[in-house]
Every structure is written in structure tokens, then in C-alpha cells.
């Protein structure tokens, strides 16, 4: 059976399939990408940025077609799919516009001696990107956009259930005018990644967004081969409510942060930590608003929830929820599964001894915790192996920064949710991975920070 195939999670109907890339094809693709790097490094940043602007424009021109592909592949509601394509276009356009300034030479003030010194941001070469199914365009954009402006070339191994959208992305780069091998999609296997691609000396770095297990496996192979790695893995982001002037707004933000992409987002809010004085009102309002989000046909323009990515994903979430209840959690709102569709669920009184206390729920399941004060809120927020994002609501600006400093996460969003932007760095700490994507920090991850020192 072909590994790369489309099965519509909303209908269960199988669609197109793509043959696996052979070992010889993988090796040939690396060679072509290496030659493309030699070509790209001979161009200016401005010339590469112009190509990326064309990539942005083509995403915008083809947005309806691109959105429909991922609705069929992984069940994202149509309106959200269109939003993802638009965000991907914004990311490409940002690096097309600002890449030259971000990559400008960085002068170094010498403390003594003659001459001058500066750091030049140079490309490394061929990079491997391993991307997940939950944001098929956005994930690629935040990796490929800045790195192609820098002059690196991309081999992209996408998720096995997204072969049509990955092919569409490759076609966009071809149509934008990138040289052959500048961006190449591979329908590769895990064995080929470990035994052929990462060990090849022409491949200089790897970026993976995915599961903790996949990240550990890739990092192990990359480490043996002395390759730079960026990992964006799982998350169980806290959403802390300490005070608010408008509980309805805070709850709306909480529901949006939990249900974006049908709850299948690494940096979605998953654990809601609420001060005692607001807890009961928050639970009542949050539960009511979660109930109002009913899974529907993802092609409907009004759908806020579609199916989960696959039948297996829905069955796994159902088992997780049942286990949480068996281990002592209270089910304040019980979601039901219908095929791959899963309605929202809310847990309270989750015991610290249960699996649910530290597991990531990758779907529309929220856990709410009551805390007595700021210190306990920080303790519960940090009591997790993950450290990707976090959310904090408070009316006290000093408290906001004080708590933000104490949260063990790569990102803290204060008094708002869904605030990602093309210019902001994205990444985490602890078992959520390391390294950053996007912003000037992300653009530097796979740059050769080359010192150039001149005596006269």
C-alpha cells in the first residue's frame, strides 16, 4: 500500500496517491539541490526576495484551490483553510520585503588595532524540512520563506496524508522561477531520511515540526552526523486567568485558543488555569461556549470545527478522554465521536497523578484548573514536560510581566490569543524542542554567521 495517499477524514473516501521516492531519486534530488544552492548563492538577496514575492503572490492567486486541497486532506474547516493560505502568503511577503534588512552585514566595533570587522549572513546549503499535516502551508512557509531568501535550498518531506498540497507548493516554487532543486518535494520514508538524506554531507541542516518521538529520532541521526537541527514539537500550553475586566472576552479568547484547527495545534491553549474568584463563572461560560461549537462539514463556510485529521486520531482522543475519567478527572462536558468527528469536551478536577495531567490532548478537549493565587498559577503552568507557548490574562501590567518572566515557555501572549505573526519568532523549550522559526532569530538558525576581518 502506498504511504502517501489522501483519505478525506470527513467522508472516509480515499483519493489520489503518490509513489514513494526511490533511493536513487532521493540521492539525485540532493545533488540537484546542491547545484541549485551554487546557483542561488551567486544571486543577491534582493533577487531571491523577488522570487519569494512571486511565491506569495501565487499563494494569493490560488488560495481557493489550495484551501480546498487541505480541507480534503486533513479536514480543516474551509474558512480556516483560506486563512492559513493567506497567512502563508503574508509570511513569504514579509521575508521578500524585510529579508534584505534582516540579513544586512553586522558591523563589530573593535576595541583595538587597525582595520574593520563585520559578520555576514551567508547560506549553509541544502536543508531538509520535515513538516506535519496540521498546517500544511503555514509550516512550510515559515521554514522555506526565510531560508530561500537567505540562499539555502530546500528538500521538503511533508506529511504522508498531504501529498496533493505538498505537490501544489512545489509547483508554486517552480512557477515563481526558482531554479530546479531550489525547492524540491520528496515523498520519502523515515528510513530514507535516517539512512540517506541526513547523513549526506551535502545536507547541512534539518528542521522538523512534529511529535516528540519523531523529533528525538531525527535529532539522534543529525547529532551523529554533526548537523544543525531545529525542532518544534508538542505543547500543552497554559492559559492563565488572574483578573479581567471582561470575562466574556477572556472566555472567547480561551475558546478560540483551544478550538483553532479543531484543537489540533501544538501551541493551542490546552490547560486553563483560573484564579479561585473567577473559576466558577469561567467554567460555566467556557463550557457553554464550547458546547456551541458543533463539528460540521468542513466545506461549509460556517463550520468552526471539522473532523479530526483521521479516524485513528479521533479514536485515540476518545480513549484518552475515557482514561482521564477513569483516573479521577471530572467530565464537565462530554464530547462524542462520530467517525473522525469529535465534539468539544471539558475536564475539571484533573488529579496530578493521572496521565491527563501531563499528556497533550490533540483535539477539542480542555482541562480547567482552580488556583488560589499567582504563585500557584505559575506552579501549575510550569508543571508539564512541555514549554511551547502560554497565555496570560490580567489587568495588572506589573503582574503580567512578573508572571511572564516566570513561565517556562518559548512564547507568552498577554491578554489575547491567536497573535502569531510573520515577524515574531516561534519556538519552545523543554520537550517542546529548541531553535526558532520566523523573525530575525528564525532567519539566523541556518545562516553561516561569517566573520570578515580586514586589517587595512
Backbone torsions as a table, in degrees:
resi	resn	phi	psi	omega
1	UNK	NA	135.7	-179.2
2	UNK	-68.8	135.3	-177.8
3	UNK	-74.4	-33.8	-176.8
4	UNK	-96.8	100.9	-176.2
5	UNK	-151.7	150.6	-179.5
6	UNK	-96.6	126.9	169.0
7	UNK	-127.9	112.8	-178.0
8	UNK	-64.1	115.0	-176.4
9	UNK	-69.2	-20.7	179.5
10	UNK	-75.8	-30.6	-175.4
11	UNK	-116.6	-19.3	-174.7
12	UNK	77.4	4.4	-176.9
13	UNK	-83.6	131.6	178.2
14	UNK	-80.4	145.1	179.9
15	UNK	-121.2	-140.0	-174.4
16	UNK	-71.6	157.0	177.4
17	UNK	-133.7	159.1	-175.5
18	UNK	-130.3	139.0	-179.7
19	UNK	-71.5	146.6	174.8
20	UNK	-63.2	142.8	174.2
21	UNK	-68.5	130.5	-179.3
22	UNK	-75.1	164.8	178.5
23	UNK	-58.7	-42.7	-179.9
24	UNK	-64.4	-38.4	178.9
25	UNK	-67.0	-37.7	177.3
26	UNK	-62.2	-49.3	179.9
27	UNK	-60.7	-42.1	178.8
28	UNK	-63.8	-39.4	-179.3
29	UNK	-63.9	-37.6	177.3
30	UNK	-62.8	-43.2	179.2
31	UNK	-62.9	-41.2	179.4
32	UNK	-66.5	-40.4	178.0
33	UNK	-64.6	-36.6	178.5
34	UNK	-65.9	-41.1	177.8
35	UNK	-67.9	-35.7	177.3
36	UNK	-64.7	-34.7	177.0
37	UNK	-63.7	-40.4	177.5
38	UNK	-59.8	-36.0	178.7
39	UNK	-73.1	-45.3	-176.6
40	UNK	-67.0	-36.4	-177.8
41	UNK	-68.1	-15.5	175.6
42	UNK	-85.9	-2.4	176.8
43	UNK	-99.1	167.0	178.2
44	UNK	-86.3	162.7	174.9
45	UNK	-58.3	-41.2	-179.4
46	UNK	-61.6	-38.7	179.2
47	UNK	-67.6	-41.2	178.1
48	UNK	-68.9	-36.6	178.0
49	UNK	-63.0	-36.5	178.1
50	UNK	-63.5	-37.1	176.5
51	UNK	-66.5	-40.4	179.3
52	UNK	-66.9	-33.8	175.4
53	UNK	-62.3	-37.6	175.8
54	UNK	-63.9	-37.3	176.0
55	UNK	-61.1	-42.8	177.6
56	UNK	-60.7	-46.6	-177.9
57	UNK	-63.3	-39.2	-179.9
58	UNK	-68.5	-34.1	173.2
59	UNK	-60.7	-42.3	-179.8
60	UNK	-67.0	-43.5	180.0
61	UNK	-63.0	-34.3	-173.5
62	UNK	-106.1	19.4	-169.9
63	UNK	-58.2	-41.4	-178.2
64	UNK	-65.0	-44.7	179.3
65	UNK	-64.7	-45.1	-179.7
66	UNK	-61.9	-42.0	-179.8
67	UNK	-63.8	-44.0	-178.9
68	UNK	-61.8	-33.3	178.5
69	UNK	-60.3	-46.9	-175.3
70	UNK	-79.5	-22.5	170.4
71	UNK	-60.0	-44.2	-178.5
72	UNK	-72.3	-36.9	-174.9
73	UNK	-76.7	-45.6	-173.3
74	UNK	-132.1	6.9	168.0
75	UNK	84.8	11.5	-179.7
76	UNK	-64.6	133.5	176.2
77	UNK	-55.4	142.0	-170.9
78	UNK	-55.2	-44.8	-178.4
79	UNK	-61.9	-39.6	177.8
80	UNK	-70.8	-34.3	177.9
81	UNK	-64.5	-42.7	175.8
82	UNK	-62.1	-40.9	177.8
83	UNK	-62.6	-36.9	178.4
84	UNK	-66.2	-42.3	178.1
85	UNK	-61.8	-42.5	179.4
86	UNK	-62.7	-40.7	179.8
87	UNK	-66.6	-39.9	176.5
88	UNK	-60.0	-43.4	177.8
89	UNK	-61.3	-40.2	178.1
90	UNK	-61.9	-39.6	-179.9
91	UNK	-64.1	-49.0	178.1
92	UNK	-58.9	-44.2	-178.5
93	UNK	-64.3	-35.2	179.8
94	UNK	-62.5	-47.1	-178.8
95	UNK	-72.9	-28.1	173.2
96	UNK	-64.6	-36.6	-176.8
97	UNK	-84.4	-39.9	-170.6
98	UNK	-109.6	-5.6	-176.4
99	UNK	-58.6	-40.6	-177.7
100	UNK	-62.9	-40.9	179.7
101	UNK	-69.5	-39.9	-179.8
102	UNK	-64.3	-36.2	-175.6
103	UNK	-91.4	6.8	-178.3
104	UNK	-59.9	150.3	177.0
105	UNK	-55.0	142.7	-178.4
106	UNK	-110.0	103.4	-179.1
107	UNK	-64.9	147.6	176.1
108	UNK	-118.2	124.7	178.0
109	UNK	-77.2	120.2	-179.2
110	UNK	-83.2	139.5	-178.9
111	UNK	-86.3	-14.6	178.4
112	UNK	-168.0	166.4	178.2
113	UNK	86.2	176.0	-176.9
114	UNK	-98.0	171.0	172.6
115	UNK	87.5	-156.1	-175.6
116	UNK	-148.2	167.3	177.9
117	UNK	-150.8	146.0	173.4
118	UNK	-154.6	163.3	176.2
119	UNK	-107.9	128.6	177.2
120	UNK	-107.7	133.1	177.8
121	UNK	-83.8	104.7	-179.3
122	UNK	-109.3	155.5	178.0
123	UNK	-71.8	159.3	175.1
124	UNK	-93.3	-47.5	-176.9
125	UNK	147.9	-134.4	-178.0
126	UNK	-80.9	131.6	176.8
127	UNK	-119.8	146.3	174.5
128	UNK	-104.4	126.6	172.3
129	UNK	-110.1	130.8	177.5
130	UNK	-117.8	111.0	-167.8
131	UNK	-118.3	151.9	-174.6
132	UNK	-93.6	177.0	-175.8
133	UNK	-86.6	-17.0	-166.7
134	UNK	-76.0	-27.7	173.4
135	UNK	-135.6	77.7	-168.5
136	UNK	-61.5	-29.8	-179.4
137	UNK	-96.4	-44.8	-178.0
138	UNK	-60.2	-44.7	-178.4
139	UNK	-61.3	-40.9	179.3
140	UNK	-67.8	-42.5	-176.9
141	UNK	-60.1	-43.4	-174.5
142	UNK	-72.8	-18.4	174.4
143	UNK	-91.6	-50.4	-172.2
144	UNK	-74.9	-39.9	-175.0
145	UNK	-54.8	-61.9	-178.4
146	UNK	-64.6	-35.5	-176.0
147	UNK	-73.0	-32.7	176.7
148	UNK	-73.6	-34.8	173.8
149	UNK	-63.7	-37.7	177.1
150	UNK	-64.8	-31.0	179.4
151	UNK	116.5	-1.3	173.0
152	UNK	-71.4	161.2	172.9
153	UNK	-113.9	158.1	-167.0
154	UNK	-121.8	126.9	161.7
155	UNK	-104.6	124.9	-172.7
156	UNK	-118.8	115.6	173.5
157	UNK	-101.9	107.0	-177.7
158	UNK	-91.1	174.0	179.0
159	UNK	-64.2	148.5	-174.0
160	UNK	-66.9	-21.0	-179.4
161	UNK	-91.9	4.7	-178.4
162	UNK	-122.2	46.9	-176.5
163	UNK	-72.6	-31.1	-178.7
164	UNK	-71.5	-43.6	179.7
165	UNK	-68.8	-35.2	178.3
166	UNK	-66.9	-37.1	176.0
167	UNK	-66.2	-37.3	179.2
168	UNK	-66.1	-37.3	177.4
169	UNK	-63.9	-46.8	179.4
170	UNK	-58.5	-40.2	179.8
171	UNK	-63.6	-36.3	178.4
172	UNK	-62.6	-44.4	179.8
173	UNK	-64.9	-37.5	176.5
174	UNK	-64.2	-47.4	-178.3
175	UNK	-67.0	-26.2	178.2
176	UNK	-73.9	-15.6	176.1
177	UNK	105.8	11.5	176.2
178	UNK	-67.6	146.8	178.6
179	UNK	-65.3	155.1	177.6
180	UNK	-54.1	128.7	-178.6
181	UNK	90.3	-6.8	176.4
182	UNK	-62.6	-41.2	173.2
183	UNK	-138.8	120.7	-176.6
184	UNK	-132.5	127.7	176.5
185	UNK	-88.2	132.1	178.8
186	UNK	-118.3	129.2	171.1
187	UNK	-91.7	69.7	-171.2
188	UNK	-97.6	162.2	176.9
189	UNK	-98.8	164.3	176.3
190	UNK	-60.7	-36.6	179.6
191	UNK	-64.5	-40.2	178.6
192	UNK	-66.8	-36.8	177.1
193	UNK	-60.9	-45.8	-175.1
194	UNK	-75.7	-34.6	-172.0
195	UNK	-101.4	-21.9	-175.8
196	UNK	-117.7	-54.3	-167.5
197	UNK	-73.7	-57.5	-176.1
198	UNK	-63.2	-41.6	-180.0
199	UNK	-68.6	-17.8	-176.7
200	UNK	-63.0	128.2	-176.5
201	UNK	-65.1	-15.1	178.7
202	UNK	-81.7	-13.3	176.9
203	UNK	-93.5	119.7	-169.4
204	UNK	-104.5	-9.2	-179.4
205	UNK	-167.9	161.4	-177.5
206	UNK	-136.7	134.7	171.2
207	UNK	-122.7	127.1	-179.2
208	UNK	-126.9	133.0	166.7
209	UNK	-116.9	121.2	-176.6
210	UNK	173.8	-151.6	-175.1
211	UNK	-78.6	162.2	177.4
212	UNK	-60.6	-40.8	-179.6
213	UNK	-65.0	-43.3	178.8
214	UNK	-64.5	-40.2	179.1
215	UNK	-62.6	-42.8	179.4
216	UNK	-63.8	-40.8	-179.0
217	UNK	-65.6	-44.2	-179.9
218	UNK	-67.2	-42.6	-179.8
219	UNK	-62.7	-35.5	179.4
220	UNK	-64.1	-46.7	179.7
221	UNK	-66.6	-42.5	179.7
222	UNK	-63.4	-39.3	179.2
223	UNK	-63.2	-41.4	178.5
224	UNK	-63.1	-27.9	-177.9
225	UNK	-104.7	11.1	175.8
226	UNK	55.9	49.1	179.4
227	UNK	-110.5	140.9	175.5
228	UNK	-66.4	139.4	-178.4
229	UNK	-133.3	139.5	167.2
230	UNK	-119.8	129.4	-177.5
231	UNK	-124.5	127.2	170.4
232	UNK	-120.4	108.5	-170.4
233	UNK	-111.7	-147.0	-173.6
234	UNK	-75.8	174.6	178.0
235	UNK	-156.4	152.3	172.3
236	UNK	-135.0	67.3	-166.4
237	UNK	-65.3	133.7	175.3
238	UNK	-80.8	147.0	173.7
239	UNK	-124.3	102.3	-171.6
240	UNK	-98.4	129.4	176.0
241	UNK	-118.8	108.2	180.0
242	UNK	-103.7	-33.3	175.2
243	UNK	-164.0	155.7	178.8
244	UNK	-160.0	146.7	173.4
245	UNK	-87.1	-13.5	-176.5
246	UNK	-145.7	94.9	-176.4
247	UNK	-62.6	-37.0	-179.6
248	UNK	-59.9	-42.4	178.6
249	UNK	-64.8	-40.2	179.0
250	UNK	-64.7	-41.1	179.6
251	UNK	-67.7	-41.6	177.7
252	UNK	-58.6	-43.2	178.2
253	UNK	-64.2	-38.2	179.9
254	UNK	-65.5	-44.5	179.4
255	UNK	-64.5	-43.1	178.4
256	UNK	-62.1	-39.7	-178.9
257	UNK	-70.6	-23.7	179.2
258	UNK	-88.5	-34.9	-169.6
259	UNK	-101.5	-2.2	177.3
260	UNK	-55.9	133.8	-177.8
261	UNK	58.0	37.9	-179.2
262	UNK	56.7	31.7	178.2
263	UNK	81.1	6.2	-174.8
264	UNK	-103.2	66.7	-179.3
265	UNK	-139.3	132.7	-178.2
266	UNK	-60.2	-37.5	-177.0
267	UNK	-101.1	22.6	172.3
268	UNK	-70.2	148.6	170.9
269	UNK	-68.4	131.0	-177.0
270	UNK	-127.0	-27.6	179.7
271	UNK	-119.4	119.8	-174.9
272	UNK	-104.9	114.6	-170.9
273	UNK	-111.6	110.3	-166.8
274	UNK	-122.8	134.2	178.9
275	UNK	-61.9	146.4	-172.2
276	UNK	-52.9	-43.0	-176.2
277	UNK	-65.1	-20.1	-179.9
278	UNK	-109.4	-6.3	-168.8
279	UNK	-59.6	-54.5	-174.3
280	UNK	-61.5	-44.4	179.2
281	UNK	-65.9	-38.1	178.8
282	UNK	-63.8	-47.5	-179.0
283	UNK	-59.6	-44.1	-178.7
284	UNK	-62.9	-48.0	-177.8
285	UNK	-70.0	-43.3	-179.1
286	UNK	-61.7	-45.4	-179.4
287	UNK	-62.9	-41.6	-180.0
288	UNK	-63.7	-42.0	-178.1
289	UNK	-74.1	-31.5	173.8
290	UNK	-65.0	-39.3	179.9
291	UNK	-60.9	-32.4	-177.7
292	UNK	-72.1	-8.7	178.1
293	UNK	-97.6	104.6	-174.3
294	UNK	-105.8	128.4	176.8
295	UNK	-57.4	138.2	-175.1
296	UNK	-146.5	173.6	176.3
297	UNK	-53.8	119.7	-175.9
298	UNK	-65.7	-16.2	177.1
299	UNK	-79.8	-10.8	177.3
300	UNK	-71.1	132.2	-179.7
301	UNK	-65.6	-16.2	-178.5
302	UNK	-96.0	-3.5	-175.9
303	UNK	-68.1	129.5	172.5
304	UNK	-101.3	-24.0	176.3
305	UNK	-128.4	132.8	171.4
306	UNK	-107.8	-161.9	173.7
307	UNK	-74.3	165.2	166.5
308	UNK	-71.6	173.2	-169.2
309	UNK	-64.3	-22.5	-178.5
310	UNK	-162.4	164.8	175.1
311	UNK	-61.1	-40.5	179.8
312	UNK	-62.2	-37.9	178.5
313	UNK	-64.0	-41.8	179.9
314	UNK	-67.4	-40.6	178.4
315	UNK	-64.9	-38.2	178.4
316	UNK	-65.5	-40.3	178.6
317	UNK	-66.6	-38.7	177.7
318	UNK	-60.9	-44.0	178.7
319	UNK	-64.2	-39.0	179.5
320	UNK	-62.3	-43.7	-179.6
321	UNK	-66.0	-41.7	178.1
322	UNK	-63.5	-40.0	179.5
323	UNK	-67.6	-37.6	178.2
324	UNK	-60.9	-43.2	179.1
325	UNK	-66.8	-41.8	180.0
326	UNK	-63.2	-27.8	-178.9
327	UNK	-95.2	13.1	168.6
328	UNK	114.2	-6.7	179.9
329	UNK	-74.5	149.8	175.3
330	UNK	-92.6	130.4	177.7
331	UNK	-93.1	98.6	-178.7
332	UNK	-77.0	-27.5	175.1
333	UNK	-142.6	118.4	-174.7
334	UNK	-98.9	114.5	176.2
335	UNK	-81.6	149.8	178.4
336	UNK	-113.7	148.6	177.6
337	UNK	-101.9	134.5	173.5
338	UNK	-131.7	95.7	-171.8
339	UNK	64.3	-125.5	178.0
340	UNK	-88.7	-4.0	178.2
341	UNK	-82.0	139.7	-177.6
342	UNK	-141.8	120.9	-177.9
343	UNK	-83.2	158.4	-174.5
344	UNK	-60.3	148.0	-179.9
345	UNK	-135.9	150.0	179.4
346	UNK	-132.5	129.5	175.9
347	UNK	-110.0	143.3	170.4
348	UNK	-131.4	168.9	176.9
349	UNK	52.7	44.2	179.4
350	UNK	-76.1	117.2	-178.0
351	UNK	-68.7	142.6	176.9
352	UNK	-60.3	-20.5	-179.4
353	UNK	-83.7	-8.6	-175.8
354	UNK	-86.1	157.4	176.2
355	UNK	-60.2	-36.8	-175.1
356	UNK	-63.5	-21.5	-177.9
357	UNK	-65.8	-29.6	-176.9
358	UNK	-122.3	-6.6	178.3
359	UNK	-75.8	157.3	171.3
360	UNK	-94.8	125.7	174.4
361	UNK	-93.5	109.3	-176.3
362	UNK	-97.6	74.7	-177.4
363	UNK	168.1	-176.9	-171.2
364	UNK	-78.3	58.0	176.6
365	UNK	-121.5	126.8	-179.7
366	UNK	-118.1	144.1	174.5
367	UNK	-117.5	131.6	-177.0
368	UNK	-115.1	133.6	-177.2
369	UNK	-121.5	137.3	175.3
370	UNK	-93.5	131.3	176.1
371	UNK	-129.3	156.4	-174.7
372	UNK	-91.4	-27.3	-175.7
373	UNK	-158.5	179.2	-178.6
374	UNK	-59.1	-43.6	-177.5
375	UNK	-61.6	-42.6	179.6
376	UNK	-68.3	-35.4	177.6
377	UNK	-60.7	-44.7	178.5
378	UNK	-64.1	-41.2	-179.3
379	UNK	-62.0	-46.0	179.8
380	UNK	-66.8	-40.7	180.0
381	UNK	-58.8	-40.0	-176.1
382	UNK	-86.8	-7.0	-176.6
383	UNK	-83.9	66.0	-177.4
384	UNK	-156.9	149.6	176.4
385	UNK	-74.2	-10.0	-176.2
386	UNK	-97.5	163.2	178.0
387	UNK	-160.3	55.4	-177.9
388	UNK	-87.8	-85.2	179.0
389	UNK	-115.3	178.5	177.2
390	UNK	-162.5	159.2	-177.9
391	UNK	-133.0	142.8	-177.2
392	UNK	-141.1	127.1	174.2
393	UNK	-115.4	123.6	177.0
394	UNK	-159.1	150.2	176.3
395	UNK	-91.9	-1.7	-176.1
396	UNK	-104.7	107.7	-178.0
397	UNK	-59.9	-37.3	179.2
398	UNK	-67.1	-41.1	176.8
399	UNK	-63.0	-39.3	-178.9
400	UNK	-56.5	-49.7	-178.8
401	UNK	-72.3	-34.9	179.2
402	UNK	-63.6	-45.6	179.8
403	UNK	-70.2	-40.4	179.0
404	UNK	-57.1	-38.9	179.0
405	UNK	-64.5	-26.0	-174.8
406	UNK	-93.9	-12.6	-177.2
407	UNK	-80.7	129.2	179.9
408	UNK	-85.6	82.7	-179.2
409	UNK	-153.6	160.0	178.5
410	UNK	-79.6	-18.0	-176.3
411	UNK	-144.5	139.7	175.0
412	UNK	-130.5	123.3	177.8
413	UNK	-111.2	123.9	-172.5
414	UNK	-106.7	125.2	175.9
415	UNK	57.3	39.5	176.1
416	UNK	-176.9	165.8	177.0
417	UNK	-140.8	165.7	-178.2
418	UNK	54.5	49.5	-175.3
419	UNK	-105.7	16.9	178.1
420	UNK	-61.8	149.4	178.7
421	UNK	-151.3	158.6	-174.6
422	UNK	-60.8	-29.7	-176.3
423	UNK	-89.2	-4.5	-175.0
424	UNK	-97.2	135.2	177.5
425	UNK	-68.6	144.6	-177.8
426	UNK	-126.2	128.0	177.0
427	UNK	164.9	173.4	-174.3
428	UNK	-136.9	-169.8	179.1
429	UNK	-131.7	-178.6	-178.0
430	UNK	54.8	-136.8	-175.1
431	UNK	-84.0	10.0	171.9
432	UNK	-87.0	-1.4	174.4
433	UNK	110.7	-164.9	-179.1
434	UNK	-154.8	159.7	-175.0
435	UNK	90.7	170.5	-178.3
436	UNK	-133.1	151.2	170.1
437	UNK	-121.8	149.6	-179.9
438	UNK	71.4	163.1	-175.3
439	UNK	67.9	-179.1	-178.4
440	UNK	-68.0	-27.2	178.2
441	UNK	-71.5	-40.4	177.1
442	UNK	-66.2	-36.7	-179.5
443	UNK	-68.1	-22.2	-178.3
444	UNK	-87.4	-10.8	-173.4
445	UNK	-61.1	-41.1	-178.1
446	UNK	-114.9	37.7	175.3
447	UNK	-106.6	142.1	169.8
448	UNK	-84.3	105.1	179.9
449	UNK	-79.0	83.4	-169.3
450	UNK	-85.1	120.0	176.2
451	UNK	-78.5	130.8	173.9
452	UNK	-123.5	112.0	-175.4
453	UNK	-114.2	124.6	-179.4
454	UNK	-116.1	130.5	179.7
455	UNK	-81.2	-40.5	-179.0
456	UNK	-130.6	NA	NA
